[in-house]
Amino acid sequence: MDIRALLMGLTFALIWSSAFTSARIIVADASPLASLALRFFVSGLIGVAIARLLGQSWRLTRDQWRATIIFGVCQNAIYLGLNFYAMQTVEASLASIIASLMPLLVAFAGWIVFRDRLPALGIIGLILGIAGVALIMSARMEAGVDMYGVALCLIATIALTVATLSMRTMSAGGNLMMVVGLQMFVGAIVLAIASALTETIRVDLTPELIAAFVYTTFAPGLLATWIWFALVARIGPTKAATFHFLNPFFGVAVASALLGESLGLRDVIGVGVIAAGILAVQLSRAQKT
């Protein structure tokens, strides 16, 4: 792995993890699904405009169109939609920890569903991940965490796992920025419909809301997505996914620094255990390939 790939991976992990904090700020002052639909619409317009300026075509391959729709629905609409909704009652740090389980779920799905061979190190990693989550959840349940919100975050992470499994075909065939922009539109359409059916629109136009919305639109929305696709194309999905072991650390650090969310000893230990589990799983997959 070269220096450029390393910097890309670190930047992606930091931006991706910070999205939970910015989302927590947004849902405090605006309807979660409507605000997310608007964010995706704006990100889609910008992404497609950039793609056209780069000379990229609307003509995607069949695999790209299929993966674009799957990714747009699973990541943008279901994963982010449920997380935005849940973070009305769930802290950003906990939501980021739950989302960081995605690499473990991908490995587990490959092992159980697709019969991929998982080395002993990978199995140890899965066990560590489960242990870390159990440790954190025991502490949060004692503090009275909203279990409905936690359940939504878990469902969201499963949807992200499905989206990740579609990544191989999405990153093939060029037109990378066009793919990024179009999958934003997919998410915007689904979320706009969901918002119209379930929400009463509310907006308190505070400086914090404006700053968080702009940041979320450009950084996690466009930049992090482009970096992730480019990183997968550069070093492959297995090596790229290794950077997810940093997400629990970055997620709780940003939430603590910007939102003042407190962390107990079991939270800190659990984050370390989960990160170790993710790293073990990714290293085992790298050895296998």
KOLRO-515890 format. One record per residue (C-alpha): x, z, y; residue number from 1. Coordinates in steps of 0.05 Angstrom, whole numbers, always signed. Example, Ala and Ser with C-alpha at 12.3 -4.5 7.8 and 13.67 -1.06 7.14 Angstrom:
BEGIN
rec xx->+246 zz->+156 yy->-90 n->1 $
rec xx->+273 zz->+143 yy->-21 n->2 $
//
This chain:
BEGIN
rec xx->+0 zz->+0 yy->+0 n->1 $
rec xx->+31 zz->-22 yy->+66 n->2 $
rec xx->+30 zz->+15 yy->+133 n->3 $
rec xx->-26 zz->-28 yy->+161 n->4 $
rec xx->-71 zz->-12 yy->+102 n->5 $
rec xx->-54 zz->+62 yy->+109 n->6 $
rec xx->-73 zz->+63 yy->+182 n->7 $
rec xx->-137 zz->+24 yy->+168 n->8 $
rec xx->-157 zz->+74 yy->+115 n->9 $
rec xx->-143 zz->+135 yy->+158 n->10 $
rec xx->-181 zz->+104 yy->+216 n->11 $
rec xx->-240 zz->+87 yy->+172 n->12 $
rec xx->-243 zz->+157 yy->+142 n->13 $
rec xx->-242 zz->+191 yy->+210 n->14 $
rec xx->-294 zz->+145 yy->+242 n->15 $
rec xx->-339 zz->+147 yy->+181 n->16 $
rec xx->-337 zz->+223 yy->+179 n->17 $
rec xx->-350 zz->+231 yy->+253 n->18 $
rec xx->-415 zz->+192 yy->+246 n->19 $
rec xx->-450 zz->+254 yy->+220 n->20 $
rec xx->-434 zz->+293 yy->+283 n->21 $
rec xx->-458 zz->+237 yy->+329 n->22 $
rec xx->-521 zz->+230 yy->+286 n->23 $
rec xx->-535 zz->+304 yy->+293 n->24 $
rec xx->-531 zz->+297 yy->+369 n->25 $
rec xx->-577 zz->+237 yy->+369 n->26 $
rec xx->-633 zz->+267 yy->+327 n->27 $
rec xx->-635 zz->+328 yy->+373 n->28 $
rec xx->-660 zz->+284 yy->+430 n->29 $
rec xx->-694 zz->+224 yy->+397 n->30 $
rec xx->-735 zz->+202 yy->+337 n->31 $
rec xx->-686 zz->+192 yy->+280 n->32 $
rec xx->-712 zz->+128 yy->+247 n->33 $
rec xx->-730 zz->+93 yy->+313 n->34 $
rec xx->-662 zz->+109 yy->+344 n->35 $
rec xx->-626 zz->+86 yy->+282 n->36 $
rec xx->-666 zz->+21 yy->+279 n->37 $
rec xx->-648 zz->+7 yy->+352 n->38 $
rec xx->-575 zz->+22 yy->+338 n->39 $
rec xx->-574 zz->-28 yy->+280 n->40 $
rec xx->-609 zz->-81 yy->+322 n->41 $
rec xx->-558 zz->-74 yy->+378 n->42 $
rec xx->-499 zz->-72 yy->+328 n->43 $
rec xx->-527 zz->-133 yy->+293 n->44 $
rec xx->-532 zz->-173 yy->+358 n->45 $
rec xx->-461 zz->-155 yy->+377 n->46 $
rec xx->-434 zz->-168 yy->+307 n->47 $
rec xx->-466 zz->-237 yy->+300 n->48 $
rec xx->-444 zz->-256 yy->+370 n->49 $
rec xx->-372 zz->-238 yy->+354 n->50 $
rec xx->-377 zz->-276 yy->+288 n->51 $
rec xx->-401 zz->-338 yy->+324 n->52 $
rec xx->-345 zz->-332 yy->+375 n->53 $
rec xx->-296 zz->-329 yy->+317 n->54 $
rec xx->-326 zz->-393 yy->+290 n->55 $
rec xx->-359 zz->-360 yy->+229 n->56 $
rec xx->-419 zz->-392 yy->+196 n->57 $
rec xx->-489 zz->-368 yy->+180 n->58 $
rec xx->-480 zz->-403 yy->+113 n->59 $
rec xx->-462 zz->-347 yy->+66 n->60 $
rec xx->-454 zz->-355 yy->-9 n->61 $
rec xx->-511 zz->-334 yy->-54 n->62 $
rec xx->-472 zz->-272 yy->-76 n->63 $
rec xx->-459 zz->-254 yy->-3 n->64 $
rec xx->-532 zz->-260 yy->+16 n->65 $
rec xx->-553 zz->-217 yy->-43 n->66 $
rec xx->-500 zz->-164 yy->-29 n->67 $
rec xx->-516 zz->-166 yy->+46 n->68 $
rec xx->-589 zz->-149 yy->+31 n->69 $
rec xx->-571 zz->-95 yy->-19 n->70 $
rec xx->-520 zz->-64 yy->+28 n->71 $
rec xx->-567 zz->-69 yy->+88 n->72 $
rec xx->-624 zz->-35 yy->+51 n->73 $
rec xx->-585 zz->+17 yy->+11 n->74 $
rec xx->-532 zz->+38 yy->+62 n->75 $
rec xx->-564 zz->+24 yy->+129 n->76 $
rec xx->-638 zz->+37 yy->+115 n->77 $
rec xx->-639 zz->+88 yy->+58 n->78 $
rec xx->-572 zz->+123 yy->+63 n->79 $
rec xx->-567 zz->+128 yy->+139 n->80 $
rec xx->-642 zz->+133 yy->+149 n->81 $
rec xx->-649 zz->+192 yy->+103 n->82 $
rec xx->-587 zz->+225 yy->+131 n->83 $
rec xx->-612 zz->+217 yy->+203 n->84 $
rec xx->-679 zz->+246 yy->+183 n->85 $
rec xx->-647 zz->+304 yy->+144 n->86 $
rec xx->-600 zz->+323 yy->+200 n->87 $
rec xx->-658 zz->+348 yy->+240 n->88 $
rec xx->-651 zz->+410 yy->+196 n->89 $
rec xx->-585 zz->+401 yy->+159 n->90 $
rec xx->-517 zz->+413 yy->+193 n->91 $
rec xx->-471 zz->+353 yy->+202 n->92 $
rec xx->-416 zz->+387 yy->+162 n->93 $
rec xx->-460 zz->+396 yy->+101 n->94 $
rec xx->-487 zz->+325 yy->+105 n->95 $
rec xx->-417 zz->+297 yy->+108 n->96 $
rec xx->-396 zz->+339 yy->+47 n->97 $
rec xx->-455 zz->+313 yy->+6 n->98 $
rec xx->-441 zz->+241 yy->+27 n->99 $
rec xx->-368 zz->+249 yy->+7 n->100 $
rec xx->-391 zz->+254 yy->-66 n->101 $
rec xx->-402 zz->+179 yy->-67 n->102 $
rec xx->-335 zz->+161 yy->-100 n->103 $
rec xx->-350 zz->+212 yy->-154 n->104 $
rec xx->-419 zz->+181 yy->-166 n->105 $
rec xx->-389 zz->+112 yy->-168 n->106 $
rec xx->-339 zz->+134 yy->-222 n->107 $
rec xx->-394 zz->+171 yy->-260 n->108 $
rec xx->-440 zz->+109 yy->-258 n->109 $
rec xx->-383 zz->+66 yy->-283 n->110 $
rec xx->-369 zz->+115 yy->-340 n->111 $
rec xx->-441 zz->+127 yy->-362 n->112 $
rec xx->-478 zz->+64 yy->-344 n->113 $
rec xx->-425 zz->+9 yy->-349 n->114 $
rec xx->-384 zz->+43 yy->-403 n->115 $
rec xx->-319 zz->+39 yy->-363 n->116 $
rec xx->-263 zz->+80 yy->-392 n->117 $
rec xx->-250 zz->+143 yy->-351 n->118 $
rec xx->-182 zz->+176 yy->-364 n->119 $
rec xx->-176 zz->+252 yy->-372 n->120 $
rec xx->-154 zz->+258 yy->-299 n->121 $
rec xx->-218 zz->+225 yy->-277 n->122 $
rec xx->-261 zz->+271 yy->-319 n->123 $
rec xx->-224 zz->+331 yy->-289 n->124 $
rec xx->-239 zz->+302 yy->-220 n->125 $
rec xx->-313 zz->+297 yy->-235 n->126 $
rec xx->-314 zz->+369 yy->-258 n->127 $
rec xx->-277 zz->+391 yy->-195 n->128 $
rec xx->-326 zz->+354 yy->-152 n->129 $
rec xx->-386 zz->+388 yy->-185 n->130 $
rec xx->-352 zz->+456 yy->-179 n->131 $
rec xx->-337 zz->+445 yy->-105 n->132 $
rec xx->-409 zz->+426 yy->-90 n->133 $
rec xx->-435 zz->+485 yy->-129 n->134 $
rec xx->-390 zz->+532 yy->-90 n->135 $
rec xx->-412 zz->+505 yy->-22 n->136 $
rec xx->-486 zz->+502 yy->-41 n->137 $
rec xx->-485 zz->+574 yy->-65 n->138 $
rec xx->-460 zz->+596 yy->+3 n->139 $
rec xx->-509 zz->+552 yy->+41 n->140 $
rec xx->-569 zz->+574 yy->-1 n->141 $
rec xx->-553 zz->+646 yy->+14 n->142 $
rec xx->-553 zz->+627 yy->+88 n->143 $
rec xx->-622 zz->+594 yy->+81 n->144 $
rec xx->-605 zz->+520 yy->+82 n->145 $
rec xx->-664 zz->+472 yy->+83 n->146 $
rec xx->-666 zz->+447 yy->+11 n->147 $
rec xx->-714 zz->+390 yy->+28 n->148 $
rec xx->-662 zz->+363 yy->+77 n->149 $
rec xx->-607 zz->+373 yy->+25 n->150 $
rec xx->-649 zz->+333 yy->-26 n->151 $
rec xx->-655 zz->+276 yy->+24 n->152 $
rec xx->-580 zz->+276 yy->+33 n->153 $
rec xx->-569 zz->+273 yy->-42 n->154 $
rec xx->-617 zz->+214 yy->-49 n->155 $
rec xx->-582 zz->+181 yy->+9 n->156 $
rec xx->-514 zz->+188 yy->-26 n->157 $
rec xx->-542 zz->+156 yy->-89 n->158 $
rec xx->-565 zz->+97 yy->-46 n->159 $
rec xx->-495 zz->+93 yy->-16 n->160 $
rec xx->-467 zz->+90 yy->-87 n->161 $
rec xx->-511 zz->+30 yy->-103 n->162 $
rec xx->-488 zz->-3 yy->-38 n->163 $
rec xx->-415 zz->+9 yy->-55 n->164 $
rec xx->-424 zz->-22 yy->-124 n->165 $
rec xx->-446 zz->-86 yy->-88 n->166 $
rec xx->-383 zz->-89 yy->-46 n->167 $
rec xx->-342 zz->-135 yy->-90 n->168 $
rec xx->-387 zz->-195 yy->-79 n->169 $
rec xx->-400 zz->-179 yy->-6 n->170 $
rec xx->-327 zz->-183 yy->+15 n->171 $
rec xx->-316 zz->-250 yy->-19 n->172 $
rec xx->-321 zz->-319 yy->+13 n->173 $
rec xx->-301 zz->-306 yy->+85 n->174 $
rec xx->-349 zz->-298 yy->+144 n->175 $
rec xx->-334 zz->-223 yy->+144 n->176 $
rec xx->-360 zz->-206 yy->+214 n->177 $
rec xx->-423 zz->-248 yy->+202 n->178 $
rec xx->-437 zz->-208 yy->+139 n->179 $
rec xx->-428 zz->-144 yy->+179 n->180 $
rec xx->-477 zz->-166 yy->+233 n->181 $
rec xx->-530 zz->-192 yy->+186 n->182 $
rec xx->-532 zz->-129 yy->+143 n->183 $
rec xx->-544 zz->-90 yy->+207 n->184 $
rec xx->-607 zz->-133 yy->+219 n->185 $
rec xx->-631 zz->-118 yy->+149 n->186 $
rec xx->-626 zz->-43 yy->+162 n->187 $
rec xx->-660 zz->-51 yy->+231 n->188 $
rec xx->-720 zz->-86 yy->+202 n->189 $
rec xx->-732 zz->-36 yy->+146 n->190 $
rec xx->-723 zz->+24 yy->+191 n->191 $
rec xx->-767 zz->-4 yy->+246 n->192 $
rec xx->-824 zz->-11 yy->+195 n->193 $
rec xx->-812 zz->+59 yy->+169 n->194 $
rec xx->-811 zz->+87 yy->+239 n->195 $
rec xx->-876 zz->+52 yy->+258 n->196 $
rec xx->-910 zz->+81 yy->+196 n->197 $
rec xx->-884 zz->+152 yy->+200 n->198 $
rec xx->-859 zz->+172 yy->+269 n->199 $
rec xx->-885 zz->+190 yy->+337 n->200 $
rec xx->-831 zz->+164 yy->+384 n->201 $
rec xx->-796 zz->+216 yy->+425 n->202 $
rec xx->-736 zz->+207 yy->+472 n->203 $
rec xx->-702 zz->+257 yy->+517 n->204 $
rec xx->-651 zz->+213 yy->+554 n->205 $
rec xx->-594 zz->+263 yy->+560 n->206 $
rec xx->-521 zz->+245 yy->+573 n->207 $
rec xx->-504 zz->+271 yy->+503 n->208 $
rec xx->-555 zz->+224 yy->+472 n->209 $
rec xx->-529 zz->+163 yy->+510 n->210 $
rec xx->-456 zz->+178 yy->+493 n->211 $
rec xx->-472 zz->+191 yy->+419 n->212 $
rec xx->-514 zz->+128 yy->+414 n->213 $
rec xx->-461 zz->+84 yy->+445 n->214 $
rec xx->-407 zz->+114 yy->+401 n->215 $
rec xx->-449 zz->+108 yy->+338 n->216 $
rec xx->-466 zz->+36 yy->+353 n->217 $
rec xx->-395 zz->+12 yy->+365 n->218 $
rec xx->-351 zz->+58 yy->+323 n->219 $
rec xx->-386 zz->+75 yy->+257 n->220 $
rec xx->-435 zz->+18 yy->+265 n->221 $
rec xx->-387 zz->-41 yy->+276 n->222 $
rec xx->-315 zz->-20 yy->+276 n->223 $
rec xx->-315 zz->+25 yy->+214 n->224 $
rec xx->-357 zz->-25 yy->+174 n->225 $
rec xx->-310 zz->-82 yy->+192 n->226 $
rec xx->-249 zz->-40 yy->+175 n->227 $
rec xx->-278 zz->-21 yy->+108 n->228 $
rec xx->-294 zz->-93 yy->+87 n->229 $
rec xx->-225 zz->-115 yy->+112 n->230 $
rec xx->-191 zz->-58 yy->+75 n->231 $
rec xx->-226 zz->-75 yy->+10 n->232 $
rec xx->-206 zz->-148 yy->+18 n->233 $
rec xx->-134 zz->-127 yy->+32 n->234 $
rec xx->-120 zz->-75 yy->-23 n->235 $
rec xx->-182 zz->-77 yy->-68 n->236 $
rec xx->-241 zz->-30 yy->-76 n->237 $
rec xx->-205 zz->+21 yy->-121 n->238 $
rec xx->-147 zz->+34 yy->-74 n->239 $
rec xx->-191 zz->+31 yy->-13 n->240 $
rec xx->-239 zz->+83 yy->-42 n->241 $
rec xx->-181 zz->+133 yy->-47 n->242 $
rec xx->-187 zz->+146 yy->+28 n->243 $
rec xx->-255 zz->+177 yy->+15 n->244 $
rec xx->-220 zz->+241 yy->-7 n->245 $
rec xx->-206 zz->+253 yy->+67 n->246 $
rec xx->-280 zz->+251 yy->+86 n->247 $
rec xx->-297 zz->+324 yy->+70 n->248 $
rec xx->-239 zz->+348 yy->+114 n->249 $
rec xx->-253 zz->+301 yy->+172 n->250 $
rec xx->-328 zz->+313 yy->+168 n->251 $
rec xx->-326 zz->+388 yy->+173 n->252 $
rec xx->-269 zz->+387 yy->+224 n->253 $
rec xx->-305 zz->+341 yy->+273 n->254 $
rec xx->-371 zz->+380 yy->+265 n->255 $
rec xx->-335 zz->+445 yy->+277 n->256 $
rec xx->-297 zz->+419 yy->+338 n->257 $
rec xx->-355 zz->+384 yy->+373 n->258 $
rec xx->-416 zz->+421 yy->+349 n->259 $
rec xx->-387 zz->+490 yy->+337 n->260 $
rec xx->-413 zz->+492 yy->+266 n->261 $
rec xx->-385 zz->+553 yy->+230 n->262 $
rec xx->-350 zz->+549 yy->+163 n->263 $
rec xx->-344 zz->+605 yy->+112 n->264 $
rec xx->-288 zz->+617 yy->+62 n->265 $
rec xx->-329 zz->+586 yy->+6 n->266 $
rec xx->-341 zz->+524 yy->+49 n->267 $
rec xx->-267 zz->+515 yy->+61 n->268 $
rec xx->-248 zz->+525 yy->-12 n->269 $
rec xx->-305 zz->+480 yy->-35 n->270 $
rec xx->-283 zz->+424 yy->+12 n->271 $
rec xx->-213 zz->+428 yy->-16 n->272 $
rec xx->-238 zz->+427 yy->-88 n->273 $
rec xx->-283 zz->+367 yy->-75 n->274 $
rec xx->-226 zz->+329 yy->-40 n->275 $
rec xx->-181 zz->+344 yy->-100 n->276 $
rec xx->-235 zz->+318 yy->-147 n->277 $
rec xx->-244 zz->+254 yy->-108 n->278 $
rec xx->-169 zz->+242 yy->-106 n->279 $
rec xx->-163 zz->+255 yy->-181 n->280 $
rec xx->-218 zz->+206 yy->-197 n->281 $
rec xx->-189 zz->+151 yy->-152 n->282 $
rec xx->-119 zz->+161 yy->-179 n->283 $
rec xx->-145 zz->+156 yy->-250 n->284 $
rec xx->-181 zz->+91 yy->-234 n->285 $
rec xx->-118 zz->+64 yy->-201 n->286 $
rec xx->-77 zz->+81 yy->-263 n->287 $
rec xx->-129 zz->+48 yy->-307 n->288 $
rec xx->-126 zz->-17 yy->-268 n->289 $
//
